[in-house]
Each structure stands twice: as C-alpha cells, then as structure tokens.
C-alpha cells in the first residue's frame, strides 16, 4: 500500500493528482491545502471521500512543521511519495520595478524556500519508506536551452523561481544519493489549470509571441492538456523512475524526456 502527500491539492493539477491516485484503493493519499474546510467541500462534491486533508502553507514554516505529525499519524510514520505541486503564480507581467521585486521575492519564497523546508521536514518519514520518491512540479520554461531559442518572455518571476527549484532538487538528490532517496523535477507540460487575468495590449502581444514560440518548438501542439491527463503523465514518469536508470536529480518533462510540449 503506497502512501502519498500532494501539496497544492485544492485545485488544478494538485487536485487532479488526488483524483488519479485515489483510483487505486490500496493507496493512501493526503492532500495539503491552505483552506481545509473549502477543500473538504470540493472533495465531497466530487465524491472523493477516501482522501485525507491537512492544512498547511508553503509560505508559513510553522504550519508545515505541524502537518508532519498529522501525516505521520495517518501513514504509520513513513511516506512513500512526496509530490510538491503547490506553487505561487504572479500576474502575466509586472510593469513597475517595485512590483517586479515583490513578485520575485514572493514566488521565490513559496516555490523555492517553501519547498526546501517541505523536503527537509518530511525527510524523516521518507527515509522510513522502501520507495523514497520526491517530485517537484516545475516548468519546461526553466530549461535554459529552450529559453535561449524560443520567445517565452512571460511569467519571468515564476520561471526564475522554478529554475532555482530545479537546482534545489538536484542538490537534494546529490546530498541523499547514498540513502537512495530519489528526487526529480518534472514539468507537466502545458496544462489548462489557471484562467488568464485580463491582459493589457502589451501583455496580449507578449502572450501571442510566446504561443508562436511554442508552435515553432512543437508544431504538433494541439492545445493544453487537462489536469487529469497531465497528472497521469507525471505519475507514470514518477512511478517508472529509478536510481538504476539515473533518474535521481533530473529535470524532465511529462514524457520523461527533454521534450517539453
């Protein structure tokens, strides 16, 4: 019976992970959310009654320390899979330096510092598992070769923070290699999760250029995948990953490769 903790589980890709994992009746899946009452209502409406929820926030270290004992009590003191799906997203573009600085700091605090705290706090539970897998959900836009060739100018703070998260994952993998704890960063591809805010004319033009860049990179692209499809793809990569294949510390796509779309 595998045990999972999924962060950012109240909506979007995180919620899709809960739905997909809970289809296996032998698995125990726990979702970390910021508003437990609201998330419980969502799960009830979806008929997902076997899923456990804990309330925590990546930007609040104390809240993370509290949920470790909760999760340990549910899982019997160990954790097989930690799926770090929660993330801070900013508006499309920040027009003023002070806004840009705030969004850089805010996204870095959640997407990098928050996940580093999360990994460190749950390492004692992961060590007791025979599976020992940790995945951080990232973005292909943080791939330097991709950035150098294609116009992906939008979402600068988000992309920068995810690039830093990828490095953190690689460092964790190196540090815990002898313990055979597998760390990976996986991009889910282009997923239909977040409705776009109202865009200025300049932002609309930037978005058009980015879409054109994606089409130049992947002419076969037909549009975003659903959260459920993306979750299935990421889980497949995670479940098939191994030390023997050299997967720990890698940054790959939902295809298990460097093909991001």
C-alpha positions as CSV (number, residue, x, y, z in Angstrom):
1,X,0.0,0.0,0.0
2,X,1.7,3.2,-1.2
3,X,1.4,6.5,0.7
4,X,1.3,9.9,-1.0
5,X,1.4,13.5,0.1
6,X,0.4,16.1,-2.5
7,X,0.7,19.8,-1.9
8,X,-1.4,22.4,-3.7
9,X,-4.2,19.9,-3.6
10,X,-7.3,22.1,-3.6
11,X,-7.5,22.7,-7.3
12,X,-5.8,22.3,-10.7
13,X,-3.0,19.8,-11.1
14,X,-2.8,19.1,-7.4
15,X,-6.5,18.1,-7.2
16,X,-6.0,16.0,-10.3
17,X,-3.2,14.1,-8.6
18,X,-5.6,13.3,-5.7
19,X,-8.3,12.1,-8.2
20,X,-5.8,9.9,-10.1
21,X,-4.0,8.4,-7.1
22,X,-7.3,7.7,-5.2
23,X,-8.4,5.4,-8.0
24,X,-6.1,2.8,-6.5
25,X,-8.0,1.5,-3.4
26,X,-4.8,0.3,-1.8
27,X,-3.1,3.7,-1.8
28,X,-3.4,6.3,1.0
29,X,-3.4,9.8,-0.4
30,X,-3.2,13.0,1.6
31,X,-3.6,16.5,0.2
32,X,-2.1,19.6,1.7
33,X,-4.3,22.6,1.3
34,X,-4.4,26.2,2.7
35,X,-8.1,26.1,3.4
36,X,-9.1,22.7,4.7
37,X,-12.9,23.4,5.0
38,X,-13.2,24.7,1.5
39,X,-11.2,21.7,0.1
40,X,-13.3,19.2,2.0
41,X,-16.4,20.7,0.4
42,X,-14.8,20.3,-3.1
43,X,-13.8,16.7,-2.4
44,X,-17.3,15.9,-1.1
45,X,-18.9,17.4,-4.2
46,X,-16.6,15.3,-6.4
47,X,-17.4,12.1,-4.4
48,X,-13.7,11.8,-3.3
49,X,-14.3,10.7,0.3
50,X,-11.3,8.5,1.0
51,X,-8.8,11.3,0.7
52,X,-7.3,12.8,3.8
53,X,-6.5,16.6,4.0
54,X,-4.1,18.5,6.1
55,X,-3.9,22.3,6.3
56,X,-0.5,23.9,5.5
57,X,1.0,26.8,3.6
58,X,4.5,26.8,1.9
59,X,5.0,30.4,3.0
60,X,4.3,29.5,6.6
61,X,7.1,27.3,8.1
62,X,5.2,26.7,11.4
63,X,2.2,25.3,9.5
64,X,4.5,22.9,7.7
65,X,6.0,21.6,11.0
66,X,2.5,20.9,12.4
67,X,1.4,18.8,9.5
68,X,4.4,16.4,9.7
69,X,2.9,14.7,12.8
70,X,-0.5,14.7,11.2
71,X,0.8,12.9,8.1
72,X,2.9,10.5,10.2
73,X,-0.2,9.5,12.2
74,X,-2.1,8.8,9.0
75,X,0.6,6.8,7.3
76,X,2.1,5.0,10.2
77,X,5.3,7.0,10.3
78,X,6.5,6.8,6.8
79,X,5.9,8.4,3.4
80,X,6.5,6.8,0.0
81,X,5.8,9.7,-2.4
82,X,6.0,13.4,-1.8
83,X,4.5,15.4,-4.7
84,X,5.3,19.1,-4.4
85,X,2.7,20.6,-6.7
86,X,1.9,23.9,-4.8
87,X,3.3,27.0,-6.4
88,X,3.0,30.8,-6.4
89,X,2.0,32.3,-9.7
90,X,2.2,36.0,-10.5
91,X,0.2,38.1,-12.9
92,X,1.3,37.9,-16.5
93,X,3.9,40.8,-16.3
94,X,4.9,43.3,-13.7
95,X,5.2,46.8,-15.2
96,X,6.9,48.6,-12.3
97,X,10.2,47.8,-10.6
98,X,8.7,47.7,-7.1
99,X,6.0,45.2,-8.3
100,X,8.6,43.1,-10.1
101,X,10.7,42.9,-7.0
102,X,7.8,41.9,-4.8
103,X,6.7,39.2,-7.2
104,X,10.3,37.8,-7.5
105,X,10.5,37.7,-3.7
106,X,7.0,36.2,-3.2
107,X,7.4,33.5,-5.8
108,X,10.9,32.6,-4.6
109,X,9.7,32.3,-1.0
110,X,7.0,29.8,-1.9
111,X,8.4,27.9,-4.9
112,X,12.0,27.6,-3.6
113,X,12.3,28.3,0.1
114,X,8.9,26.7,0.9
115,X,9.7,23.5,-0.9
116,X,13.1,23.3,0.6
117,X,11.5,23.4,4.0
118,X,8.9,20.9,2.9
119,X,11.6,18.4,1.8
120,X,13.7,18.8,4.9
121,X,10.7,18.4,7.2
122,X,9.4,15.2,5.6
123,X,12.8,13.5,5.1
124,X,12.4,11.5,8.3
125,X,9.2,10.0,7.0
126,X,10.6,9.4,3.6
127,X,13.6,7.6,5.0
128,X,11.3,5.0,6.6
129,X,9.8,4.1,3.2
130,X,11.1,1.5,0.8
131,X,10.1,3.6,-2.2
132,X,11.5,7.1,-1.2
133,X,10.5,9.3,-4.1
134,X,10.1,13.1,-4.1
135,X,9.0,15.1,-7.1
136,X,8.8,18.8,-7.6
137,X,6.4,20.1,-10.2
138,X,8.3,22.5,-12.4
139,X,8.1,24.1,-15.9
140,X,9.8,23.4,-19.2
141,X,10.2,27.2,-19.5
142,X,13.0,26.9,-17.0
143,X,15.1,24.9,-19.4
144,X,18.0,27.2,-20.5
145,X,18.3,25.8,-24.0
146,X,14.6,26.2,-24.6
147,X,14.7,29.8,-23.2
148,X,17.7,30.7,-25.4
149,X,16.0,29.6,-28.6
150,X,12.3,30.5,-28.2
151,X,10.4,33.6,-27.1
152,X,9.0,32.8,-23.7
153,X,9.2,36.2,-22.2
154,X,6.1,35.9,-20.0
155,X,6.0,34.8,-16.3
156,X,9.5,35.9,-15.5
157,X,9.4,35.6,-11.7
158,X,7.6,32.2,-11.8
159,X,10.1,30.8,-14.4
160,X,13.1,32.1,-12.5
161,X,11.8,30.6,-9.2
162,X,11.2,27.2,-10.9
163,X,14.7,27.3,-12.3
164,X,16.0,27.7,-8.8
165,X,13.8,24.9,-7.6
166,X,15.3,22.6,-10.2
167,X,18.7,23.3,-8.8
168,X,17.5,22.7,-5.3
169,X,16.1,19.3,-6.4
170,X,19.5,18.4,-7.9
171,X,21.2,19.3,-4.7
172,X,18.9,17.3,-2.6
173,X,19.4,14.3,-4.9
174,X,23.2,14.6,-4.6
175,X,23.1,15.0,-0.8
176,X,20.8,12.0,-0.3
177,X,22.1,9.7,-3.0
178,X,23.7,7.3,-0.5
179,X,20.3,6.9,1.2
180,X,18.7,6.2,-2.2
181,X,16.1,8.9,-1.9
182,X,15.1,9.8,-5.4
183,X,14.4,13.4,-6.1
184,X,13.1,14.6,-9.5
185,X,11.8,17.8,-11.1
186,X,9.0,17.1,-13.6
187,X,7.3,19.5,-15.9
188,X,3.6,18.6,-16.6
189,X,3.6,20.3,-20.0
190,X,1.1,22.9,-21.0
191,X,-1.9,22.3,-18.7
192,X,-5.3,24.0,-18.6
193,X,-5.4,25.0,-14.9
194,X,-5.2,28.8,-14.4
195,X,-7.6,31.2,-16.1
196,X,-5.8,34.1,-17.6
197,X,-6.4,37.5,-16.0
198,X,-7.4,40.5,-18.0
199,X,-4.5,41.4,-20.2
200,X,-3.2,44.8,-21.3
201,X,-2.4,45.2,-25.0
202,X,1.3,44.8,-24.3
203,X,0.7,41.6,-22.4
204,X,-1.6,40.2,-25.2
205,X,1.3,40.8,-27.6
206,X,3.7,39.0,-25.3
207,X,1.3,36.1,-25.0
208,X,1.0,35.9,-28.8
209,X,4.8,35.8,-29.2
210,X,5.0,33.1,-26.5
211,X,2.3,30.9,-28.3
212,X,4.2,31.4,-31.6
213,X,7.4,30.3,-29.9
214,X,5.7,27.2,-28.5
215,X,4.3,26.4,-32.0
216,X,7.8,26.8,-33.5
217,X,9.2,24.5,-30.9
218,X,6.4,21.9,-31.2
219,X,4.3,22.2,-34.4
220,X,2.3,19.2,-33.4
221,X,1.0,21.1,-30.3
222,X,-2.9,21.0,-30.2
223,X,-3.5,22.9,-27.0
224,X,-3.2,22.4,-23.3
225,X,-3.9,19.0,-21.7
226,X,-6.4,18.6,-19.0
227,X,-5.2,18.4,-15.4
228,X,-6.2,14.8,-15.1
229,X,-4.2,13.8,-18.3
230,X,-1.2,15.8,-17.0
231,X,-1.4,14.2,-13.6
232,X,-1.5,10.7,-15.2
233,X,1.6,11.5,-17.3
234,X,3.6,12.9,-14.4
235,X,2.7,9.9,-12.2
236,X,3.8,7.5,-15.0
237,X,7.2,9.2,-15.1
238,X,7.5,9.2,-11.3
239,X,6.5,5.5,-10.9
240,X,8.9,4.4,-13.6
241,X,11.8,6.4,-12.4
242,X,14.7,4.6,-10.7
243,X,18.2,5.0,-9.5
244,X,19.4,2.3,-11.9
245,X,18.2,4.4,-14.8
246,X,20.0,7.5,-13.5
247,X,16.7,9.4,-12.9
248,X,17.5,11.0,-9.5
249,X,18.3,14.6,-9.7
250,X,17.0,15.0,-13.2
251,X,14.7,17.7,-14.7
252,X,12.4,16.1,-17.3
253,X,9.0,16.6,-19.0
254,X,5.8,14.7,-18.6
255,X,7.2,12.4,-21.3
256,X,10.2,11.6,-19.3
257,X,12.4,13.4,-21.8
258,X,13.6,17.0,-22.6
259,X,10.6,17.4,-25.0
260,X,8.6,20.0,-23.0
261,X,5.5,20.2,-25.2
